[in-house]
Structure formats: structure tokens, C-alpha cells
Amino acid sequence: MEDNETITIIKSRRAIRDYDTSKDVSDELIYRVIEAGGYAPSAENQQPWRVIVVRDKKIQEFIGQIAVDRTVQLFGRATPRQELERRLSYIESKVSLERTIDILVTGQRFEYIKGRPETNGAPVLLVLAVDQTHVGNSQATLRGTGGVFGWSSPRHAVVAGGMMMQNMALAATSLGLGSCVSSVQLDHFDDVRAVCEKLGIPDPHWVPILCLTLGYPKFERTQGPPRQTPEEIAFLNRWGQPFSKKR
């Protein structure tokens, strides 16, 4: 069975970290990307998300520097080199592997977030925040209670936000834009507070969880890392019971 248009878009999406800075992204395209994101499912259609469109280069620089600093801390200091080699073992070329590790440990991997033309930075940065008081229940008196009947309040909003982000990344691909999802600049409590202060996000009610860069790809990227097949990741009825289309 051949892939339809939707599946083709899903399979062709790539993480783009080099952008053609001579081309701006119009507000209309950004609008369409965010609009597509808003069609993601959420518990009781509460839509517990907000998106901040960042065009200000000073703000992009601020957020991007956090990502670079944390990457240096995580991969350049805390993670043993042999662990990096294990994680990136799918890269067959030794030269490519060494280069990939180098841009990780030096923080270069996230320079694109800063939006600098000299490093092919992204013209636009979207910051996604979710409602931490969201509990999947529309009754206002129950919101912010930390859970209803055993429900975990932040989980529903984070899941919904993740699906919204995926919608936006796929929409960008369908519109000929490149995008890249990142969270390293929002993985530490101190960084979350700093970004909230910089963007005026009213935390702790709202919390930023993901970022998405947008722009036109500078280079065509058709290949991506290998994906596990359904036979490798899916079970039938019970864990460990193989699932296969050959039935």
C-alpha cells in the first residue's frame, strides 16, 4: 500500500538547524502553522496552550544561549563520551560521528535558536506554554486542585501541548518550511523561570515546555536517522507478543 499525502508529510519531516536567513517567514504562514497546531486534541477540548511568536533577535539570543549553555553542561561535562558514541551509534561514518559529537559537546548544535544570520539561525522562534492547572475537567472549581479522582493535573496539558507541537511541525513541513523542536532550554527550573520572566509568562499557572524554530531550510535534508519498524516496537494484546502485518 502506497503512502498517502499525510503519511508522506509525516515521514518527510526533518529537524532543520540551518536556515536560509535571506528569506523571512510571513505572519500568514506563522498563523497557518499555529492554526494547525490548535486542531490537536485536548481533554474536554480545553486547549490548554498558548504560543509566543518570537521575532525579537535579542530574545532569541537569550533563549538560544540558555540552550547552548545547558548543552555544554549536559553533553560536554556530565555525559561520558562512550555514552554519546552509544547513543549516536546509528551514524556509520566515523567522520560524521566525530563531527556530531563535537557540535554537541561545544553547544554548537543549538546555535540556530539564536537566529543569527552568520550561523544560519532561525528567523522565527515559537515558545509553547501550557496551563499547569489543567486537570481535564471543565468545572472551574476543580481546576488547580492538583488532581481530581486521582488524575495528575499537569500531565494532560503536557500531552496536549506535545500533540499541538507535532501538528505545528508537520504543518510547517507541508508549507515548505523547516522546523526543529527543542526543550533543552526549558529542562531546568532556573531556565524556565528566566524564560518566563523574559517573555512575561505568568508562571506557575502557565509554564513553557517546548520551542519550535521556523524558517526556510538552507540545505535540503532528505535522510534522517533510522526508525524502528512496527515489528520492533508493537505487541499484540500483551507485552512481548509480536505484532506483524503478516497475519
Backbone as CSV, one residue per row, in Angstrom:
resi,resn,N_x,N_y,N_z,CA_x,CA_y,CA_z,C_x,C_y,C_z
1,MET,0.841,-1.190,0.000,0.000,0.000,0.000,0.886,1.253,0.000
2,GLU,0.619,2.163,-0.926,1.407,3.387,-1.018,0.987,4.390,0.063
3,ASP,1.950,5.205,0.472,1.658,6.229,1.471,0.760,7.316,0.872
4,ASN,-0.193,7.789,1.676,-0.992,8.929,1.233,-0.243,10.219,1.563
5,GLU,-0.861,11.357,1.250,-0.183,12.641,1.419,0.186,12.914,2.874
6,THR,-0.713,12.567,3.788,-0.455,12.830,5.204,0.734,12.019,5.709
7,ILE,0.752,10.734,5.382,1.852,9.879,5.843,3.169,10.297,5.190
8,THR,3.108,10.734,3.950,4.312,11.216,3.278,4.892,12.425,4.006
9,ILE,4.027,13.353,4.427,4.480,14.528,5.175,5.104,14.099,6.497
10,ILE,4.455,13.171,7.188,4.978,12.685,8.468,6.376,12.095,8.290
11,LYS,6.549,11.286,7.260,7.830,10.620,7.041,8.912,11.565,6.514
12,SER,8.503,12.669,5.894,9.492,13.580,5.313,9.902,14.710,6.255
13,ARG,9.221,14.849,7.395,9.603,15.889,8.350,11.007,15.620,8.873
14,ARG,11.804,16.663,8.933,13.170,16.556,9.438,13.452,17.705,10.410
15,ALA,14.361,17.483,11.329,14.813,18.549,12.223,15.789,19.425,11.450
16,ILE,15.401,20.680,11.218,16.220,21.605,10.440,16.926,22.583,11.375
17,ARG,18.255,22.640,11.261,19.040,23.520,12.119,19.889,24.514,11.320
18,ASP,19.687,24.551,10.014,20.351,25.542,9.156,19.292,26.189,8.283
19,TYR,19.144,27.514,8.410,18.072,28.219,7.724,18.607,29.257,6.741
20,ASP,17.834,29.467,5.689,18.152,30.495,4.703,17.673,31.833,5.263
21,THR,18.591,32.587,5.820,18.212,33.826,6.508,17.876,34.963,5.548
22,SER,18.046,34.736,4.232,17.644,35.754,3.270,16.137,35.733,3.028
23,LYS,15.481,34.677,3.522,14.035,34.546,3.356,13.338,34.663,4.710
24,ASP,12.437,35.605,4.818,11.673,35.745,6.049,10.447,34.825,5.991
25,VAL,9.896,34.544,7.140,8.662,33.761,7.227,7.519,34.741,7.484
26,SER,6.550,34.762,6.593,5.462,35.728,6.716,4.583,35.419,7.918
27,ASP,3.926,36.455,8.426,2.981,36.273,9.528,1.850,35.342,9.120
28,GLU,1.482,35.363,7.844,0.407,34.492,7.365,0.784,33.019,7.512
29,LEU,2.038,32.684,7.169,2.485,31.300,7.304,2.557,30.895,8.780
30,ILE,3.071,31.802,9.609,3.121,31.513,11.045,1.703,31.275,11.573
31,TYR,0.784,32.114,11.133,-0.623,31.978,11.536,-1.158,30.596,11.170
32,ARG,-0.863,30.157,9.954,-1.359,28.855,9.497,-0.752,27.704,10.288
33,VAL,0.523,27.842,10.648,1.185,26.810,11.457,0.528,26.712,12.834
34,ILE,0.315,27.860,13.468,-0.305,27.871,14.794,-1.754,27.392,14.719
35,GLU,-2.450,27.802,13.661,-3.832,27.369,13.486,-3.916,25.846,13.394
36,ALA,-3.010,25.241,12.633,-2.980,23.783,12.528,-2.679,23.154,13.883
37,GLY,-1.785,23.796,14.655,-1.482,23.296,15.990,-2.708,23.244,16.862
38,GLY,-3.578,24.253,16.728,-4.773,24.335,17.556,-5.809,23.258,17.287
39,TYR,-5.611,22.495,16.219,-6.525,21.388,15.930,-6.092,20.087,16.617
40,ALA,-5.074,20.151,17.435,-4.665,18.971,18.212,-5.734,18.656,19.249
41,PRO,-5.868,17.392,19.628,-6.848,17.035,20.647,-6.402,17.451,22.037
42,SER,-7.362,17.738,22.896,-7.085,18.014,24.304,-8.283,17.557,25.123
43,ALA,-8.046,17.187,26.365,-9.113,16.683,27.221,-10.243,17.702,27.315
44,GLU,-11.443,17.275,26.965,-12.640,18.124,27.013,-12.467,19.410,26.213
45,ASN,-11.586,19.357,25.226,-11.344,20.497,24.339,-10.973,21.766,25.100
46,GLN,-10.251,21.603,26.206,-9.866,22.781,26.986,-8.737,23.576,26.337
47,GLN,-8.020,22.952,25.393,-6.968,23.655,24.654,-6.031,24.429,25.602
48,PRO,-5.311,23.707,26.459,-4.507,24.351,27.499,-3.154,24.844,27.011
49,TRP,-3.155,25.617,25.929,-1.891,26.052,25.350,-1.927,27.518,24.924
50,ARG,-0.749,28.115,24.906,-0.536,29.450,24.367,0.803,29.433,23.627
51,VAL,0.898,30.206,22.565,2.128,30.263,21.773,2.628,31.704,21.692
52,ILE,3.887,31.904,22.031,4.503,33.217,21.891,5.392,33.195,20.651
53,VAL,5.105,34.072,19.693,5.893,34.190,18.471,7.040,35.162,18.731
54,VAL,8.234,34.659,18.693,9.415,35.481,18.991,10.134,35.834,17.698
55,ARG,10.122,37.130,17.373,10.890,37.653,16.247,12.047,38.528,16.733
56,ASP,11.953,38.990,17.955,12.972,39.860,18.545,14.287,39.080,18.680
57,LYS,15.323,39.540,17.997,16.591,38.808,17.985,17.280,38.788,19.347
58,LYS,17.059,39.802,20.148,17.663,39.805,21.487,17.036,38.713,22.352
59,ILE,15.727,38.505,22.193,15.063,37.449,22.961,15.484,36.084,22.448
60,GLN,15.588,35.955,21.111,16.059,34.691,20.549,17.470,34.376,21.053
61,GLU,18.306,35.387,21.079,19.680,35.212,21.558,19.681,34.750,23.010
62,PHE,18.819,35.348,23.811,18.732,34.997,25.231,18.338,33.530,25.408
63,ILE,17.279,33.112,24.725,16.796,31.734,24.850,17.792,30.757,24.237
64,GLY,18.368,31.139,23.104,19.338,30.273,22.450,20.589,30.063,23.281
65,GLN,21.029,31.103,23.984,22.228,30.975,24.819,21.981,30.016,25.976
66,ILE,20.775,30.031,26.512,20.439,29.063,27.562,20.588,27.647,27.032
67,ALA,20.074,27.418,25.808,20.171,26.092,25.203,21.622,25.680,24.998
68,VAL,22.442,26.607,24.524,23.858,26.315,24.301,24.556,25.986,25.620
69,ASP,24.321,26.805,26.642,24.976,26.590,27.941,24.577,25.250,28.551
70,ARG,23.303,24.917,28.491,22.844,23.650,29.068,23.381,22.448,28.284
71,THR,23.512,22.617,26.970,24.050,21.528,26.156,25.504,21.254,26.509
72,VAL,26.268,22.317,26.709,27.660,22.160,27.121,27.726,21.449,28.469
73,GLN,26.837,21.831,29.375,26.816,21.220,30.696,26.436,19.747,30.621
74,LEU,25.414,19.435,29.824,24.896,18.066,29.760,25.808,17.136,28.974
75,PHE,26.205,17.582,27.768,26.958,16.691,26.885,28.467,16.906,26.959
76,GLY,28.876,18.124,27.273,30.306,18.385,27.337,30.937,18.012,28.658
77,ARG,30.096,17.912,29.712,30.654,17.640,31.041,30.027,16.427,31.727
78,ALA,28.712,16.343,31.719,28.033,15.314,32.522,27.939,13.958,31.837
79,THR,27.919,13.932,30.508,27.721,12.672,29.795,29.049,12.128,29.289
80,PRO,29.426,10.902,29.683,30.685,10.315,29.209,30.691,10.172,27.684
81,ARG,31.854,10.287,27.105,31.957,10.219,25.650,31.459,8.873,25.118
82,GLN,31.747,7.800,25.839,31.308,6.487,25.365,29.792,6.388,25.319
83,GLU,29.124,7.131,26.193,27.665,7.149,26.166,27.170,7.906,24.941
84,LEU,27.842,9.000,24.595,27.484,9.735,23.384,27.675,8.856,22.154
85,GLU,28.764,8.129,22.124,29.022,7.234,20.993,27.962,6.148,20.895
86,ARG,27.500,5.667,22.052,26.461,4.635,22.049,25.153,5.198,21.500
87,ARG,24.781,6.387,21.962,23.523,6.993,21.517,23.528,7.303,20.032
88,LEU,24.707,7.632,19.533,24.816,8.026,18.125,25.381,6.912,17.259
89,SER,25.295,5.697,17.735,25.902,4.567,17.023,25.271,4.303,15.661
90,TYR,24.094,4.880,15.407,23.467,4.701,14.100,24.212,5.462,13.001
91,ILE,25.090,6.385,13.377,25.883,7.135,12.401,27.061,6.258,11.975
92,GLU,27.049,5.793,10.753,28.042,4.823,10.293,29.398,5.456,10.008
93,SER,29.383,6.663,9.487,30.641,7.316,9.154,31.322,7.830,10.415
94,LYS,32.578,7.438,10.614,33.320,7.880,11.802,33.526,9.389,11.774
95,VAL,33.747,9.953,10.597,33.938,11.395,10.473,32.659,12.129,10.880
96,SER,31.514,11.642,10.411,30.233,12.262,10.759,29.939,12.113,12.245
97,LEU,30.302,10.960,12.802,30.092,10.729,14.226,30.911,11.710,15.054
98,GLU,32.168,11.873,14.720,33.040,12.789,15.454,32.532,14.224,15.349
99,ARG,32.072,14.597,14.165,31.567,15.955,13.974,30.304,16.173,14.802
100,THR,29.420,15.180,14.830,28.177,15.295,15.589,28.468,15.431,17.076
101,ILE,29.388,14.633,17.579,29.757,14.717,18.990,30.369,16.076,19.302
102,ASP,31.187,16.579,18.385,31.842,17.873,18.602,30.824,19.003,18.716
103,ILE,29.801,19.017,17.847,28.822,20.109,17.922,27.911,19.960,19.136
104,LEU,27.860,18.741,19.687,27.096,18.543,20.925,27.867,19.090,22.120
105,VAL,29.090,18.645,22.289,29.853,18.993,23.496,30.223,20.473,23.539
106,THR,30.258,21.141,22.384,30.586,22.563,22.345,29.344,23.449,22.363
107,GLY,28.165,22.829,22.256,26.929,23.596,22.258,26.517,24.136,20.906
108,GLN,27.329,23.882,19.868,27.015,24.406,18.538,25.674,23.889,18.004
109,ARG,25.252,22.752,18.493,24.026,22.132,17.999,22.823,23.061,18.137
110,PHE,22.856,23.958,19.127,21.698,24.809,19.377,21.938,26.284,19.064
111,GLU,23.000,26.582,18.348,23.263,27.959,17.938,22.151,28.497,17.040
112,TYR,21.499,27.616,16.294,20.469,28.050,15.344,19.305,28.759,16.040
113,ILE,19.079,28.442,17.320,17.961,29.050,18.046,18.156,30.552,18.189
114,LYS,19.413,30.996,18.225,19.710,32.414,18.427,19.265,33.289,17.253
115,GLY,19.078,32.682,16.086,18.597,33.445,14.943,19.639,34.308,14.265
116,ARG,20.914,34.043,14.503,21.968,34.845,13.882,22.153,34.463,12.410
117,PRO,22.189,35.436,11.518,22.394,35.120,10.106,23.726,34.414,9.842
118,GLU,24.765,34.792,10.581,26.092,34.212,10.330,26.183,32.733,10.691
119,THR,25.236,32.238,11.479,25.221,30.807,11.808,23.953,30.138,11.281
120,ASN,23.357,30.737,10.247,22.148,30.178,9.613,21.023,29.990,10.630
121,GLY,20.879,30.951,11.510,19.877,30.849,12.563,18.444,30.970,12.058
122,ALA,17.529,30.538,12.882,16.107,30.532,12.523,15.517,31.942,12.569
123,PRO,14.755,32.335,11.565,14.122,33.659,11.578,13.079,33.824,12.671
124,VAL,12.426,32.712,13.033,11.308,32.781,13.983,11.444,31.680,15.024
125,LEU,11.067,32.012,16.251,11.038,31.038,17.336,9.652,31.059,17.975
126,LEU,9.023,29.905,18.061,7.745,29.783,18.755,7.987,29.130,20.107
127,VAL,7.430,29.724,21.150,7.547,29.164,22.506,6.160,28.718,22.938
128,LEU,6.040,27.441,23.257,4.758,26.854,23.642,4.661,26.729,25.159
129,ALA,3.627,27.329,25.728,3.366,27.218,27.167,2.036,26.515,27.383
130,VAL,1.943,25.772,28.494,0.700,25.066,28.803,0.211,25.452,30.195
131,ASP,-1.079,25.228,30.405,-1.757,25.560,31.655,-1.513,24.451,32.672
132,GLN,-0.718,24.743,33.701,-0.387,23.720,34.696,-1.570,23.340,35.579
133,THR,-2.609,24.170,35.610,-3.763,23.832,36.445,-4.770,22.978,35.695
134,HIS,-4.470,22.657,34.440,-5.376,21.854,33.623,-5.478,20.438,34.194
135,VAL,-6.699,20.007,34.473,-6.887,18.666,35.043,-7.821,17.820,34.197
136,GLY,-8.128,18.292,33.009,-9.017,17.518,32.161,-10.451,17.556,32.645
137,ASN,-10.815,18.595,33.398,-12.182,18.708,33.894,-12.633,20.149,33.718
138,SER,-13.777,20.358,33.102,-14.224,21.696,32.744,-14.793,22.483,33.913
139,GLN,-14.966,21.863,35.071,-15.524,22.575,36.213,-14.470,23.484,36.822
140,ALA,-14.739,24.767,36.763,-13.748,25.746,37.227,-13.358,25.535,38.690
141,THR,-14.286,25.050,39.507,-13.996,24.879,40.932,-12.988,23.766,41.179
142,LEU,-12.789,22.894,40.189,-11.867,21.775,40.358,-10.488,22.068,39.767
143,ARG,-10.379,23.135,38.989,-9.112,23.428,38.333,-8.086,23.934,39.349
144,GLY,-6.897,23.426,39.214,-5.819,23.848,40.097,-5.785,23.120,41.424
145,THR,-6.592,22.051,41.557,-6.611,21.321,42.824,-5.489,20.309,42.919
146,GLY,-4.751,20.128,41.808,-3.655,19.158,41.825,-4.102,17.770,41.442
147,GLY,-5.349,17.626,41.079,-5.823,16.318,40.630,-7.255,16.081,41.051
148,VAL,-7.991,15.384,40.228,-9.378,15.030,40.511,-9.528,13.532,40.333
149,PHE,-10.007,12.846,41.385,-10.181,11.395,41.333,-8.902,10.686,40.882
150,GLY,-7.776,11.178,41.352,-6.501,10.541,41.037,-5.851,11.018,39.760
151,TRP,-6.459,11.987,39.076,-5.855,12.491,37.841,-4.657,13.371,38.172
152,SER,-3.642,13.294,37.337,-2.451,14.124,37.505,-2.627,15.403,36.710
153,SER,-2.689,16.528,37.372,-3.066,17.766,36.697,-2.139,18.211,35.566
154,PRO,-0.808,18.227,35.734,-0.003,18.746,34.629,0.062,17.804,33.425
155,ARG,-0.148,16.509,33.657,0.100,15.538,32.591,-0.768,15.783,31.371
156,HIS,-2.044,16.073,31.571,-2.949,16.250,30.445,-2.533,17.438,29.587
157,ALA,-2.126,18.513,30.226,-1.721,19.702,29.473,-0.431,19.451,28.707
158,VAL,0.518,18.745,29.316,1.786,18.459,28.654,1.567,17.550,27.449
159,VAL,0.720,16.530,27.609,0.414,15.635,26.489,-0.252,16.414,25.359
160,ALA,-1.241,17.238,25.712,-1.928,18.043,24.700,-0.956,18.998,24.015
161,GLY,-0.074,19.619,24.805,0.908,20.531,24.236,1.855,19.827,23.277
162,GLY,2.239,18.598,23.626,3.110,17.827,22.745,2.430,17.524,21.416
163,MET,1.132,17.201,21.466,0.407,16.926,20.230,0.240,18.195,19.407
164,MET,0.035,19.329,20.077,-0.046,20.594,19.349,1.270,20.901,18.653
165,MET,2.378,20.676,19.357,3.685,20.936,18.780,3.929,20.059,17.551
166,GLN,3.528,18.805,17.627,3.688,17.913,16.483,2.864,18.398,15.298
167,ASN,1.650,18.849,15.568,0.819,19.404,14.497,1.527,20.576,13.814
168,MET,2.119,21.444,14.615,2.779,22.626,14.049,4.004,22.231,13.219
169,ALA,4.768,21.259,13.696,5.948,20.817,12.955,5.554,20.194,11.620
170,LEU,4.486,19.409,11.619,4.024,18.782,10.374,3.436,19.821,9.427
171,ALA,2.697,20.787,9.988,2.142,21.850,9.155,3.260,22.643,8.494
172,ALA,4.319,22.919,9.246,5.456,23.648,8.691,6.049,22.893,7.511
173,THR,6.223,21.586,7.663,6.755,20.767,6.578,5.861,20.844,5.350
174,SER,4.565,20.765,5.559,3.629,20.795,4.434,3.640,22.129,3.704
175,LEU,4.068,23.188,4.390,4.112,24.529,3.805,5.490,24.875,3.238
176,GLY,6.383,23.907,3.229,7.715,24.137,2.687,8.678,24.777,3.658
177,LEU,8.300,24.836,4.930,9.165,25.422,5.956,9.959,24.341,6.670
178,GLY,11.090,24.725,7.215,11.841,23.846,8.080,11.524,24.188,9.524
179,SER,11.641,23.214,10.395,11.376,23.453,11.812,12.216,22.505,12.648
180,CYS,12.337,22.841,13.922,13.032,21.947,14.848,12.477,22.157,16.249
181,VAL,12.051,21.074,16.864,11.529,21.113,18.231,12.695,21.016,19.203
182,SER,12.686,21.839,20.244,13.734,21.760,21.261,13.147,22.016,22.643
183,SER,13.797,21.437,23.647,13.349,21.625,25.027,14.499,21.834,25.996
184,VAL,15.745,21.697,25.526,16.886,21.755,26.438,16.939,23.081,27.187
185,GLN,16.434,24.156,26.572,16.435,25.451,27.240,15.308,25.581,28.249
186,LEU,14.488,24.530,28.367,13.353,24.553,29.293,13.336,23.320,30.198
187,ASP,14.463,22.647,30.317,14.524,21.422,31.116,14.948,21.669,32.566
188,HIS,15.424,22.875,32.858,15.895,23.185,34.207,14.991,24.258,34.807
189,PHE,14.650,24.099,36.078,13.734,25.041,36.731,14.219,26.491,36.634
190,ASP,15.511,26.702,36.808,16.045,28.057,36.732,15.840,28.657,35.342
191,ASP,16.024,27.844,34.317,15.863,28.317,32.943,14.402,28.615,32.629
192,VAL,13.509,27.791,33.138,12.082,28.030,32.939,11.687,29.373,33.539
193,ARG,12.161,29.634,34.744,11.844,30.913,35.395,12.413,32.090,34.609
194,ALA,13.621,31.923,34.094,14.258,33.005,33.333,13.491,33.301,32.048
195,VAL,13.052,32.250,31.356,12.296,32.435,30.121,10.929,33.038,30.419
196,CYS,10.300,32.586,31.493,9.008,33.154,31.886,9.132,34.650,32.145
197,GLU,10.186,35.037,32.853,10.388,36.451,33.163,10.641,37.256,31.887
198,LYS,11.453,36.716,31.008,11.796,37.420,29.776,10.567,37.608,28.875
199,LEU,9.689,36.606,28.831,8.534,36.642,27.937,7.244,37.082,28.630
200,GLY,7.312,37.316,29.931,6.118,37.734,30.655,5.097,36.631,30.844
201,ILE,5.548,35.386,30.840,4.641,34.250,31.032,4.244,34.180,32.503
202,PRO,2.950,34.161,32.805,2.501,34.172,34.207,2.642,32.817,34.888
203,ASP,3.883,32.465,35.230,4.092,31.216,35.949,3.764,31.418,37.434
204,PRO,3.433,30.370,38.189,3.474,28.966,37.780,2.187,28.459,37.130
205,HIS,1.205,29.339,36.938,-0.027,28.906,36.274,0.287,28.375,34.875
206,TRP,1.056,29.152,34.126,1.475,28.748,32.788,2.962,28.456,32.800
207,VAL,3.365,27.428,32.056,4.777,27.055,32.024,5.189,26.709,30.589
208,PRO,6.305,27.272,30.111,6.792,26.915,28.769,7.400,25.517,28.790
209,ILE,7.062,24.708,27.781,7.565,23.328,27.762,8.366,22.987,26.510
210,LEU,8.097,23.682,25.394,8.766,23.343,24.140,8.952,24.597,23.290
211,CYS,9.953,24.541,22.421,10.164,25.601,21.444,10.194,24.998,20.040
212,LEU,9.817,25.812,19.060,9.850,25.376,17.659,10.444,26.506,16.823
213,THR,11.560,26.227,16.153,12.114,27.200,15.225,11.440,27.037,13.873
214,LEU,11.314,28.146,13.161,10.707,28.133,11.834,11.562,28.936,10.858
215,GLY,11.641,28.456,9.631,12.359,29.162,8.587,12.454,28.294,7.353
216,TYR,12.998,28.846,6.295,13.203,28.073,5.079,14.540,27.346,5.178
217,PRO,14.563,26.042,4.918,15.813,25.288,5.033,16.887,25.824,4.096
218,LYS,18.090,25.946,4.602,19.210,26.382,3.765,19.698,25.234,2.902
219,PHE,19.631,24.027,3.472,20.054,22.839,2.745,18.913,21.822,2.746
220,GLU,18.801,21.083,1.657,17.790,20.036,1.604,18.245,18.870,2.475
221,ARG,17.353,18.407,3.313,17.674,17.261,4.160,16.636,16.171,3.917
222,THR,17.034,15.153,3.207,16.103,14.074,2.868,16.280,12.859,3.768
223,GLN,17.494,12.648,4.230,17.757,11.492,5.080,17.631,11.857,6.551
224,GLY,17.222,10.889,7.332,17.128,11.069,8.767,17.637,9.817,9.463
225,PRO,17.689,9.828,10.780,18.134,8.634,11.495,17.174,7.480,11.257
226,PRO,17.651,6.243,11.347,16.780,5.088,11.102,15.665,4.999,12.131
227,ARG,14.530,4.483,11.708,13.372,4.317,12.582,13.126,2.835,12.841
228,GLN,12.704,2.523,14.031,12.338,1.148,14.333,11.048,0.793,13.605
229,THR,10.943,-0.426,13.183,9.749,-0.881,12.478,8.652,-1.235,13.483
230,PRO,7.396,-1.299,13.044,6.317,-1.723,13.941,6.582,-3.086,14.580
231,GLU,7.245,-3.974,13.840,7.563,-5.284,14.417,8.485,-5.166,15.626
232,GLU,9.285,-4.122,15.655,10.234,-3.928,16.758,9.612,-3.226,17.959
233,ILE,8.536,-2.482,17.757,8.009,-1.663,18.853,6.583,-1.995,19.275
234,ALA,5.904,-2.844,18.507,4.493,-3.112,18.808,4.272,-4.561,19.231
235,PHE,3.346,-4.736,20.177,2.954,-6.063,20.641,1.465,-6.274,20.378
236,LEU,1.068,-7.511,20.315,-0.329,-7.854,20.104,-0.942,-8.376,21.405
237,ASN,-1.867,-7.604,21.944,-2.635,-7.979,23.137,-1.841,-7.989,24.436
238,ARG,-0.562,-8.337,24.385,0.216,-8.488,25.607,1.683,-8.211,25.322
239,TRP,2.350,-7.581,26.283,3.766,-7.258,26.152,4.571,-8.514,25.783
240,GLY,5.395,-8.369,24.747,6.248,-9.466,24.332,5.654,-10.336,23.244
241,GLN,4.367,-10.178,23.007,3.712,-10.957,21.958,3.859,-10.205,20.640
242,PRO,4.598,-10.748,19.666,4.891,-9.999,18.442,3.631,-9.573,17.676
243,PHE,3.702,-8.371,17.140,2.668,-7.890,16.234,3.270,-7.768,14.850
244,SER,2.547,-8.210,13.850,3.030,-8.138,12.483,1.843,-8.001,11.538
245,LYS,2.065,-7.325,10.414,1.005,-7.189,9.420,0.791,-8.480,8.644
246,LYS,1.720,-9.422,8.811,1.625,-10.691,8.089,0.739,-11.674,8.842
247,ARG,-0.537,-11.411,8.847,-1.486,-12.274,9.544,-2.624,-12.646,8.610
